[in-house]
Structure formats: structure tokens, C-alpha cells
Amino acid sequence: MSRLNLLGANIKKYRKLRKLSQNQLAEILDFSREHIACIETGKEFISLRKLFDLADILDVPVKDFFNFD
């Protein structure tokens, strides 16, 4: 699995832990639901700025998104 896929899987994991749907998260980040789905499956990139926003929204340290163990 690529690192981009692993990053997306971690984003999805923390989104689900916070009980947010893709639609809810997309609305908060001003993304489409489809864009969130593509990020979570590793098909699209997320900007560093949006990654920081996402960490704040999900109350997760940014480094946790990169825990690929």
C-alpha cells in the first residue's frame, strides 16, 4: 500500500472516530464529498494547509496521520 493510501486510511479512521460522515467533513472543509472520498482512498492529494485544518477539526496531531505502522 502506498503512503498516500495509508495517509488516506488514517484520515478516514480519525474521521470515523469523530463520527463524522464524508458529507459533514466536506462541508466543514469546503470540499465536495467526492474529493474527501478520493483523499481517503489515496487517489487525490490534500494540501498541507487543509491537512492542518483537518487535524484541528478531528483534534488529532498532524503527525498521527503519518503513522504508517
PyMOL commands that set and color helices and strands:
alter all, ss='L'
color gray80, all
select helices_A, chain A and resi 3-17+22-29+33-40+48-58+62-65
alter helices_A, ss='H'
color red, helices_A
deselect
rebuild
show_as cartoon
